[in-house]
Amino acid sequence: MSQFYASALGDTPWRDTLGALARSFGSDAAVLRLADISGEFIAAESSRRDSNAASAYYLGEIFSKDPRTPLLLNAPLGSIYYDHLLWNVEEISQNRWCREACAVLGVTYQLGTHIRLADDLTLCVAILSTEAEGHASSEAIAAFRRLTPLFEQATALGQVIETQTATRIALLNGLASKADGVILLSAKGEPTFVNDAATAILNSGDGLSLSQGAFLTRRPPETRRLQQLVQAALSGVKQQETPAGGRMLVTRPSGRRPYVVSVLASPPTERFLAGRPIGCVIHLQDLSTVRTPARDALQDVFGLTEREADFAIELVGCADLQRAADQAQMSVNTARNHLQSIFRKAGVKGQTELVQLLGRL
């Protein structure tokens, strides 16, 4: 069962696990079929075929016309099924489509279970045996019955992990678009995610870099301080009753305003639940950079037109009406009209308040 859990979590191919399951029952074939609660096919895995070939069979004519199919799909959820329980084996074996299914699969009999999962999904897991291997014995049926709750637990856990993975992908997509730099470190301190803004900062050669897994600055005291913060965050150690991690300034040889580096420890639950746990988060902020909102964000959030958004972006960048109008290639009168419209849509009363508001997007 440990291998079944490994496949449910995505660590071991289903084909290998189903093969091991079949061999433990004296067979060399086993299948897994995922469907929604109405029986609509979603995916399949097989010990003998790749997933595409297995799916093609379940979506094909032979399976749909096999008289055993509706009996299998309508087996009570949570039950064990086997041939001589659901149909008259001798009688149904005379059916053309039943014979074709047996010929295509190279098997005759099956022993399986029909499980209900979360999100209105169902799962069938079955051992398939040849004519020579014969029907499932009473001992095999009893053993398979004992395994059924474990199948359900393993696949339910896999669903939880898959949901967390999807959530994490959405989170990473959000982080990738942030104007500030974001770096995620594993529990071992290895970078697992670096967004574009962080990459630009690290590659600029202006006071902060990452070399062989260690953060370096141009000043040794700052380097030591930063590495101490990272190590404390990774270990979860608190210093002087404050949470692990912290913030610091990193000076820049160019003379531009410094970077603000924030080191944030991940919560213990994240370390325990995640398949690839996040040890800590590094947040990089460039104080010399003026944040300008994205055009689509201005249009989506405040309902600005394209030209209003263009002007608003330039206004946030320079905070001067004339210069913003010039950069947006419009007259000052047009810019003033746009500004009044933007005030109404953003719910502000003045230019300073508007620039502060839009700079937060």
Phi, psi and chi 1 to 4 in degrees:
 res  aa     phi    psi   chi1   chi2   chi3   chi4
   1 MET       -  -24.4  -82.3  -51.9  -60.5      -
   2 SER   -60.8  -35.1   60.3      -      -      -
   3 GLN   -70.0  -34.9 -166.5  166.8  -12.2      -
   4 PHE   -64.4  -42.2 -158.7   92.3      -      -
   5 TYR   -61.3  -41.1  -86.9   90.2      -      -
   6 ALA   -62.3  -39.4      -      -      -      -
   7 SER   -70.2  -39.6  -70.3      -      -      -
   8 ALA   -61.8  -30.2      -      -      -      -
   9 LEU   -90.6   -1.5  -62.7  176.2      -      -
  10 GLY    86.6   11.6      -      -      -      -
  11 ASP   -91.9  -22.5  -64.1  -29.0      -      -
  12 THR  -131.9  136.4  -59.0      -      -      -
  13 PRO   -58.9  139.5  -23.1   33.5      -      -
  14 TRP   -61.4  -33.4  -85.6  112.6      -      -
  15 ARG   -59.9  -41.0 -170.8  169.9 -175.5  174.3
  16 ASP   -67.6  -41.7  -64.7  -14.5      -      -
  17 THR   -67.8  -43.3  -63.1      -      -      -
  18 LEU   -65.1  -34.6  -68.7  171.0      -      -
  19 GLY   -63.6  -42.6      -      -      -      -
  20 ALA   -65.3  -38.6      -      -      -      -
  21 LEU   -63.5  -45.0  177.1   65.0      -      -
  22 ALA   -62.1  -44.3      -      -      -      -
  23 ARG   -63.8  -32.8  -71.6 -170.2  -64.7  -85.7
  24 SER   -67.1  -17.6   69.7      -      -      -
  25 PHE  -108.0   17.3  -79.3   82.4      -      -
  26 GLY    74.0   22.7      -      -      -      -
  27 SER  -126.8  175.3  176.3      -      -      -
  28 ASP  -124.9   17.0   66.6  -13.4      -      -
  29 ALA  -139.0  136.0      -      -      -      -
  30 ALA  -151.5  150.7      -      -      -      -
  31 VAL  -134.6  160.1  -65.5      -      -      -
  32 LEU  -137.3  131.0  176.8  152.8      -      -
  33 ARG  -130.5  125.4 -178.6 -178.0 -175.8  -84.5
  34 LEU  -107.2  133.4 -176.0   67.9      -      -
  35 ALA  -145.1  167.3      -      -      -      -
  36 ASP   -84.7  178.1   64.4   21.5      -      -
  37 ILE   -65.3  -21.7 -163.4   66.0      -      -
  38 SER   -86.3   -4.2   67.1      -      -      -
  39 GLY    97.7   -1.1      -      -      -      -
  40 GLU   -66.2  125.2 -170.1   72.4   22.1      -
  41 PHE   -64.7  141.1  174.3   83.0      -      -
  42 ILE  -120.2  -52.5  -64.2  175.2      -      -
  43 ALA  -160.6  162.0      -      -      -      -
  44 ALA  -147.1  152.2      -      -      -      -
  45 GLU  -133.7  150.8  -62.6  -74.8  -10.1      -
  46 SER  -143.1  151.0  168.7      -      -      -
  47 SER   -77.1  -19.0   62.1      -      -      -
  48 ARG  -103.0  -25.1  -74.0 -177.8  167.5  179.4
  49 ARG  -128.1  162.4  -52.6  178.1  178.2 -166.9
  50 ASP   -75.0  169.3   62.5   33.7      -      -
  51 SER   -63.9  -32.7   57.4      -      -      -
  52 ASN   -66.3  -43.2  -70.2  -28.4      -      -
  53 ALA   -66.8  -40.1      -      -      -      -
  54 ALA   -63.4  -42.8      -      -      -      -
  55 SER   -64.7  -38.8  -63.9      -      -      -
  56 ALA   -60.6  -37.9      -      -      -      -
  57 TYR   -64.1  -47.8  170.1   77.3      -      -
  58 TYR   -70.0  -19.5  -77.4  110.6      -      -
  59 LEU   -95.7   -2.4  -69.1  170.1      -      -
  60 GLY   -90.1  177.7      -      -      -      -
  61 GLU   -68.4  -40.1 -178.0 -177.9   30.4      -
  62 ILE   -60.1  -46.9  -67.0  176.4      -      -
  63 PHE   -65.2  -40.3  179.9   74.6      -      -
  64 SER   -68.3  -28.7   65.9      -      -      -
  65 LYS   -99.3   -6.7  -67.9 -172.5  175.7 -179.1
  66 ASP   -64.6  122.7 -172.9  -21.9      -      -
  67 PRO   -63.7  -15.7   24.1  -34.5      -      -
  68 ARG   -77.4  -21.9  -62.7  172.5  -59.6  176.0
  69 THR   -57.5  -52.5  -65.2      -      -      -
  70 PRO   -63.2  -30.2   20.4  -32.6      -      -
  71 LEU   -69.4  -38.1  -59.8  173.5      -      -
  72 LEU   -68.1  -46.1  -68.8  171.1      -      -
  73 LEU   -68.8  -24.4  -62.5 -177.0      -      -
  74 ASN   -97.7    7.6  -69.0  -38.6      -      -
  75 ALA   -60.3  137.8      -      -      -      -
  76 PRO   -55.6  137.3  -23.8   34.5      -      -
  77 LEU   -62.4  135.2  -67.3  171.6      -      -
  78 GLY    87.8    1.0      -      -      -      -
  79 SER   -97.7  164.9   67.6      -      -      -
  80 ILE  -100.5  137.6  -61.1  -65.0      -      -
  81 TYR  -128.8  151.7   62.1   81.1      -      -
  82 TYR  -154.2  162.0   40.6   92.4      -      -
  83 ASP   -50.8  -58.6  -58.3   82.2      -      -
  84 HIS   -73.9    0.0   43.1  -72.9      -      -
  85 LEU   -88.5  -34.6  175.4   69.4      -      -
  86 LEU   -97.1  -25.9  -64.8 -179.3      -      -
  87 TRP  -154.7  166.5   52.2   73.5      -      -
  88 ASN   -79.8  108.8 -176.0  -54.8      -      -
  89 VAL   -60.7  -45.7  174.9      -      -      -
  90 GLU   -65.0  -40.1  -68.9 -175.2    4.4      -
  91 GLU   -70.9  -46.7  179.7  179.3  -39.7      -
  92 ILE   -71.9  -24.0 -151.9  165.0      -      -
  93 SER   -69.7  -11.7   63.2      -      -      -
  94 GLN   -81.8  -12.5  -57.9  -56.1  -48.3      -
  95 ASN   -72.0  138.2  179.8  -86.2      -      -
  96 ARG   -57.9  -47.9  168.3 -160.3  164.9 -172.3
  97 TRP   -69.9  -32.4  -65.7  104.2      -      -
  98 CYS   -64.3  -43.8  179.2      -      -      -
  99 ARG   -64.3  -40.2  -67.7 -162.5  -53.2  -88.3
 100 GLU   -65.6  -39.4  -72.4 -161.4   26.2      -
 101 ALA   -62.5  -44.0      -      -      -      -
 102 CYS   -63.5  -37.6  -67.5      -      -      -
 103 ALA   -68.9  -42.5      -      -      -      -
 104 VAL   -65.7  -43.2  167.8      -      -      -
 105 LEU   -81.8  -23.1  -63.8  175.8      -      -
 106 GLY    74.9   20.5      -      -      -      -
 107 VAL  -137.6  165.5  -64.8      -      -      -
 108 THR  -123.1  -41.5  -54.9      -      -      -
 109 TYR  -115.4  162.1  -52.9  115.9      -      -
 110 GLN  -147.7  151.8   52.3 -167.1  -58.4      -
 111 LEU  -133.4  117.6  164.8   63.0      -      -
 112 GLY  -146.9 -178.6      -      -      -      -
 113 THR  -139.8  150.1 -176.8      -      -      -
 114 HIS  -118.5  112.2 -161.5 -168.2      -      -
 115 ILE  -114.8  139.8  -57.1  168.4      -      -
 116 ARG   -95.1  132.2  178.6  161.3 -173.1  169.1
 117 LEU  -109.7  176.9  -55.4  176.5      -      -
 118 ALA   -68.2  167.9      -      -      -      -
 119 ASP    61.6   30.7  -59.2  -36.2      -      -
 120 ASP    57.6   43.3  -72.0  -28.5      -      -
 121 LEU  -113.0  154.9  -60.8  177.6      -      -
 122 THR  -129.3  153.4   63.8      -      -      -
 123 LEU  -133.6  131.1  179.5   72.3      -      -
 124 CYS  -111.1  128.7  -69.3      -      -      -
 125 VAL  -122.1  127.3 -179.0      -      -      -
 126 ALA  -140.9  142.5      -      -      -      -
 127 ILE   -93.7  129.9  -52.5  -67.9      -      -
 128 LEU  -109.9  137.0  -51.8  179.4      -      -
 129 SER  -131.3  153.1   56.1      -      -      -
 130 THR   -82.8  173.5   64.8      -      -      -
 131 GLU   -59.7  -40.0 -176.8   74.9   36.2      -
 132 ALA   -67.6  -34.9      -      -      -      -
 133 GLU   -74.7  -28.0  -69.4  164.9  -16.7      -
 134 GLY    81.7 -178.2      -      -      -      -
 135 HIS   -62.4  158.3  -68.2  -71.2      -      -
 136 ALA   -66.0  133.9      -      -      -      -
 137 SER   -75.4  166.4   66.0      -      -      -
 138 SER   -62.3  -34.5   56.9      -      -      -
 139 GLU   -66.8  -41.2  -68.3   80.3    6.3      -
 140 ALA   -65.4  -40.8      -      -      -      -
 141 ILE   -62.2  -43.7  -66.4  171.7      -      -
 142 ALA   -63.8  -41.6      -      -      -      -
 143 ALA   -65.6  -41.3      -      -      -      -
 144 PHE   -66.2  -37.0 -162.6   82.4      -      -
 145 ARG   -61.1  -37.8 -167.1 -176.5  -56.4  -82.3
 146 ARG   -68.7  -27.0  -70.0 -167.3  -65.5  -89.7
 147 LEU   -80.8  -23.8  -72.8  178.3      -      -
 148 THR   -53.6  -47.6  -63.6      -      -      -
 149 PRO   -60.2  -31.8  -22.1   34.3      -      -
 150 LEU   -72.2  -36.4  -59.0 -179.3      -      -
 151 PHE   -57.5  -45.9  -67.9  149.5      -      -
 152 GLU   -63.9  -44.2 -173.1  170.9    0.3      -
 153 GLN   -63.3  -44.0  -67.9  168.1   18.8      -
 154 ALA   -64.2  -46.3      -      -      -      -
 155 THR   -69.7  -33.3   48.4      -      -      -
 156 ALA   -64.1  -41.4      -      -      -      -
 157 LEU   -64.0  -40.5  179.1   57.7      -      -
 158 GLY   -60.4  -38.5      -      -      -      -
 159 GLN   -62.7  -40.5  -78.3 -173.3  -77.7      -
 160 VAL   -61.8  -46.6  171.2      -      -      -
 161 ILE   -64.2  -40.0  -62.6  -60.2      -      -
 162 GLU   -64.1  -39.8 -176.2  175.8   -9.5      -
 163 THR   -63.8  -43.0  -59.6      -      -      -
 164 GLN   -63.1  -36.6  -69.0  177.9  -19.0      -
 165 THR   -64.6  -44.7  -60.1      -      -      -
 166 ALA   -62.3  -40.5      -      -      -      -
 167 THR   -62.8  -41.6  -58.7      -      -      -
 168 ARG   -65.8  -38.4 -179.8  167.5  -61.1 -169.4
 169 ILE   -61.4  -43.7  -70.1  172.3      -      -
 170 ALA   -62.3  -40.2      -      -      -      -
 171 LEU   -62.9  -45.3  171.3   62.8      -      -
 172 LEU   -64.7  -36.6  -66.5 -178.1      -      -
 173 ASN   -62.6  -37.9  -72.6  -21.8      -      -
 174 GLY   -66.9  -43.2      -      -      -      -
 175 LEU   -64.9  -34.6  -67.3  176.8      -      -
 176 ALA   -62.8  -28.9      -      -      -      -
 177 SER   -91.8   -0.5   64.3      -      -      -
 178 LYS   -69.4  145.3  -79.0 -172.4   63.6   65.8
 179 ALA   -71.8  -30.8      -      -      -      -
 180 ASP   -81.5  159.3  -68.6  -19.2      -      -
 181 GLY   -78.1  137.3      -      -      -      -
 182 VAL  -132.7  128.0  178.2      -      -      -
 183 ILE  -128.5  130.4  -58.1  171.4      -      -
 184 LEU  -106.1  130.4  -55.8 -177.2      -      -
 185 LEU  -108.8  143.3  -59.5 -175.5      -      -
 186 SER   -72.5  175.8   70.0      -      -      -
 187 ALA   -62.2  -21.2      -      -      -      -
 188 LYS   -92.0    2.0  -65.3 -178.8  178.8  180.0
 189 GLY    86.6   12.4      -      -      -      -
 190 GLU   -92.5  135.9  -59.9  166.7  -16.4      -
 191 PRO   -64.3  126.6  -18.8   30.8      -      -
 192 THR  -111.5  -14.0   58.8      -      -      -
 193 PHE  -156.5  131.6  172.5   84.0      -      -
 194 VAL  -137.2  116.9 -177.2      -      -      -
 195 ASN   -79.3  173.3   73.3  -10.0      -      -
 196 ASP   -62.0  -39.1  -70.1  -16.9      -      -
 197 ALA   -64.3  -41.4      -      -      -      -
 198 ALA   -66.4  -40.0      -      -      -      -
 199 THR   -60.5  -41.9  -61.4      -      -      -
 200 ALA   -62.9  -41.7      -      -      -      -
 201 ILE   -65.2  -46.3  -69.7  173.3      -      -
 202 LEU   -67.3  -29.9  -64.8  173.7      -      -
 203 ASN   -90.1   -5.8  -68.1  -19.2      -      -
 204 SER   -75.0  -18.8   68.1      -      -      -
 205 GLY    67.7   27.8      -      -      -      -
 206 ASP  -116.6   51.8 -165.8   16.0      -      -
 207 GLY   109.7  -13.1      -      -      -      -
 208 LEU  -143.5  131.1 -177.6   63.0      -      -
 209 SER  -147.9  169.0   62.0      -      -      -
 210 LEU  -127.1  116.9 -178.7   62.3      -      -
 211 SER  -131.0  122.3  177.1      -      -      -
 212 GLN    51.6   41.9  -63.4 -179.0  -17.7      -
 213 GLY    80.8    3.9      -      -      -      -
 214 ALA  -120.5  139.2      -      -      -      -
 215 PHE   -80.9  135.5  -72.3   95.2      -      -
 216 LEU  -127.7  142.8  -57.3  175.0      -      -
 217 THR  -120.3  178.3   72.2      -      -      -
 218 ARG   -81.8  -13.1  -69.3  -60.1  179.2   91.1
 219 ARG  -116.3  120.2  -60.9 -179.8   59.7 -167.6
 220 PRO   -51.3  -42.1  -28.3   36.8      -      -
 221 PRO   -61.1  -38.1  -25.2   36.5      -      -
 222 GLU   -68.4  -38.9  -69.3  179.7   -4.4      -
 223 THR   -60.5  -46.6  -64.0      -      -      -
 224 ARG   -62.2  -43.4  -71.9 -166.8  -64.3  -89.7
 225 ARG   -62.4  -44.2  172.1   61.6  177.5  157.1
 226 LEU   -65.0  -44.1  179.0   53.5      -      -
 227 GLN   -66.0  -32.9  -68.1  179.9   -2.3      -
 228 GLN   -65.6  -41.3  -71.7  170.4   -4.8      -
 229 LEU   -63.4  -41.8  -68.5  177.7      -      -
 230 VAL   -64.8  -46.5  170.7      -      -      -
 231 GLN   -63.2  -39.2  -71.6  -56.6  -45.7      -
 232 ALA   -64.9  -39.7      -      -      -      -
 233 ALA   -67.2  -40.1      -      -      -      -
 234 LEU   -66.7  -36.1  -68.2  173.6      -      -
 235 SER   -86.2  -12.8   63.3      -      -      -
 236 GLY    76.0   14.5      -      -      -      -
 237 VAL   -76.3  133.9  174.4      -      -      -
 238 LYS   -94.9  142.4  -66.2 -175.6  177.8 -178.5
 239 GLN  -117.5  123.3  -62.0  178.8   -9.6      -
 240 GLN    53.0   47.0  -62.2  178.7   -8.8      -
 241 GLU    63.7   17.6  -60.2  -56.4  -40.9      -
 242 THR  -107.7  152.9   59.9      -      -      -
 243 PRO   -59.4  151.2  -22.0   32.2      -      -
 244 ALA   -59.6  144.2      -      -      -      -
 245 GLY    98.2 -163.2      -      -      -      -
 246 GLY   158.4 -170.3      -      -      -      -
 247 ARG  -128.1  153.4  -63.0  179.8  179.8   84.4
 248 MET  -159.3  161.9   62.1  175.9  -70.5      -
 249 LEU   -96.1  143.2  -66.2  176.7      -      -
 250 VAL  -120.2  116.5  171.9      -      -      -
 251 THR   -72.8  158.6   54.3      -      -      -
 252 ARG  -124.4  131.3  -56.9  166.1   67.3  174.4
 253 PRO   -57.8  -26.9  -23.0   32.8      -      -
 254 SER   -69.6  -14.4   65.1      -      -      -
 255 GLY    86.0   -0.9      -      -      -      -
 256 ARG   -72.8  168.1  -57.8  179.7   73.6 -176.0
 257 ARG   -56.8  148.5  -67.4 -177.6 -178.5  -83.7
 258 PRO   -72.5  167.2   27.8  -36.2      -      -
 259 TYR   -85.2  145.0  -61.8  121.2      -      -
 260 VAL  -101.1  119.9  176.6      -      -      -
 261 VAL  -109.9  119.3 -179.4      -      -      -
 262 SER  -110.9  130.6  -58.0      -      -      -
 263 VAL  -113.2  118.9 -177.5      -      -      -
 264 LEU  -118.9  123.3  -48.1  170.1      -      -
 265 ALA   -74.1  142.6      -      -      -      -
 266 SER   -78.4  151.6   66.9      -      -      -
 267 PRO   -67.8  152.6   23.5  -32.7      -      -
 268 PRO   -56.2  -34.7  -23.9   33.5      -      -
 269 THR   -63.5  -36.8   51.2      -      -      -
 270 GLU   -64.0  -40.5  167.2   63.0   27.4      -
 271 ARG   -65.8  -33.9  -59.8 -177.2 -171.6 -168.6
 272 PHE   -81.2  -42.9  175.8   75.6      -      -
 273 LEU   -83.0  -34.7  -70.5  174.8      -      -
 274 ALA   -72.1  141.4      -      -      -      -
 275 GLY   -66.5  -37.4      -      -      -      -
 276 ARG  -121.6   86.2  -66.0 -178.6  178.8  178.3
 277 PRO   -63.2  145.6   23.0  -33.7      -      -
 278 ILE   -87.7  119.3  -61.4  171.4      -      -
 279 GLY   -76.6  -45.5      -      -      -      -
 280 CYS  -162.4  166.7   71.7      -      -      -
 281 VAL  -117.5  131.0 -179.9      -      -      -
 282 ILE  -107.3  123.0  -48.2  -66.3      -      -
 283 HIS  -111.9  124.3  177.8 -106.8      -      -
 284 LEU  -113.0  126.7  -51.5  177.9      -      -
 285 GLN  -124.5  125.7 -174.4  177.1    2.4      -
 286 ASP   -94.4  107.6 -175.4   -9.3      -      -
 287 LEU   -70.5  -14.6  -65.8 -179.2      -      -
 288 SER   -88.3   -6.2   67.2      -      -      -
 289 THR   -98.4  129.6  -60.1      -      -      -
 290 VAL   -85.3  124.1  176.8      -      -      -
 291 ARG   -77.2  125.7  -61.1 -173.6 -170.9 -176.2
 292 THR  -115.4  135.3   55.3      -      -      -
 293 PRO   -71.5  156.0   27.6  -34.4      -      -
 294 ALA   -77.7  147.2      -      -      -      -
 295 ARG   -60.3  -44.5  175.9 -165.9  -76.9 -178.8
 296 ASP   -64.7  -31.4   57.9   -7.9      -      -
 297 ALA   -66.1  -41.4      -      -      -      -
 298 LEU   -65.2  -38.7  -66.8  172.8      -      -
 299 GLN   -71.4  -39.9  -67.7  177.3  -72.8      -
 300 ASP   -72.3  -43.9  -67.5  -17.7      -      -
 301 VAL   -79.7  -44.7  175.2      -      -      -
 302 PHE  -110.2   -4.7  -63.4  113.2      -      -
 303 GLY    71.9   28.7      -      -      -      -
 304 LEU   -73.5  150.3  -56.6 -169.4      -      -
 305 THR   -74.2  170.3   66.1      -      -      -
 306 GLU   -59.0  -45.3  -74.1 -169.0   13.0      -
 307 ARG   -70.5  -36.6  -67.2  -59.7  -75.3  150.7
 308 GLU   -62.7  -41.0  -72.3  172.5  -12.3      -
 309 ALA   -65.7  -41.4      -      -      -      -
 310 ASP   -59.6  -46.0  -69.6  -20.7      -      -
 311 PHE   -65.2  -42.7  171.2   67.7      -      -
 312 ALA   -60.6  -41.1      -      -      -      -
 313 ILE   -61.7  -45.2  -69.7  169.6      -      -
 314 GLU   -66.4  -35.6  -61.9  -60.7  -22.8      -
 315 LEU   -65.9  -41.6 -173.2   63.3      -      -
 316 VAL   -62.9  -35.4  171.5      -      -      -
 317 GLY   -72.7  -31.9      -      -      -      -
 318 CYS  -123.5  -15.7   65.7      -      -      -
 319 ALA    58.5   26.2      -      -      -      -
 320 ASP  -133.2  126.2  179.8   83.2      -      -
 321 LEU   -61.7  -47.7 -179.5   65.2      -      -
 322 GLN   -63.1  -48.8  178.7   68.8   62.2      -
 323 ARG   -63.7  -40.8  -72.7  173.5   56.3 -164.6
 324 ALA   -62.7  -39.4      -      -      -      -
 325 ALA   -64.2  -43.6      -      -      -      -
 326 ASP   -61.6  -45.8  -68.2  -17.5      -      -
 327 GLN   -64.2  -33.4  -68.9  -66.6  -31.1      -
 328 ALA   -86.5   -0.7      -      -      -      -
 329 GLN    58.1   55.2  -61.6 -178.5  -20.4      -
 330 MET  -142.9  161.1   63.1 -179.5   61.8      -
 331 SER   -73.3  161.1   68.8      -      -      -
 332 VAL   -64.6  -37.9  173.2      -      -      -
 333 ASN   -62.9  -43.4  -74.5  -23.8      -      -
 334 THR   -62.2  -41.2  -60.8      -      -      -
 335 ALA   -61.8  -40.3      -      -      -      -
 336 ARG   -64.7  -40.3  -73.5 -162.3  178.2   98.5
 337 ASN   -63.4  -43.9  -69.9  -26.0      -      -
 338 HIS   -60.9  -39.7  -77.1  -35.7      -      -
 339 LEU   -63.3  -42.1 -173.7   60.9      -      -
 340 GLN   -64.4  -38.2  -67.5  -56.9  -45.2      -
 341 SER   -65.5  -40.9  175.7      -      -      -
 342 ILE   -66.1  -38.9  -64.8  169.6      -      -
 343 PHE   -54.8  -48.0  -77.1  167.3      -      -
 344 ARG   -63.5  -46.1  -69.7 -166.9  -60.1  -86.5
 345 LYS   -68.8  -33.9  -67.4  178.5  179.0  179.2
 346 ALA   -89.1  -10.9      -      -      -      -
 347 GLY    71.9   35.3      -      -      -      -
 348 VAL  -119.4  168.0  -60.7      -      -      -
 349 LYS  -114.4  -12.1  -63.7 -179.2  179.3  179.1
 350 GLY  -149.0  167.4      -      -      -      -
 351 GLN   -66.2  -41.4 -176.5  173.7  -43.2      -
 352 THR   -62.0  -44.8  -59.3      -      -      -
 353 GLU   -63.3  -38.2 -175.7 -178.0    2.5      -
 354 LEU   -64.7  -45.9  176.8   66.1      -      -
 355 VAL   -61.8  -41.2  169.9      -      -      -
 356 GLN   -64.3  -40.5  -68.7  175.5  -17.0      -
 357 LEU   -66.2  -49.4  173.7   63.8      -      -
 358 LEU   -69.3  -26.7  -60.4 -173.4      -      -
 359 GLY   -68.8  -13.6      -      -      -      -
 360 ARG   -86.7  -13.7  -61.6 -169.6 -173.2  106.4
 361 LEU   -71.2      -  -76.6 -179.3      -      -
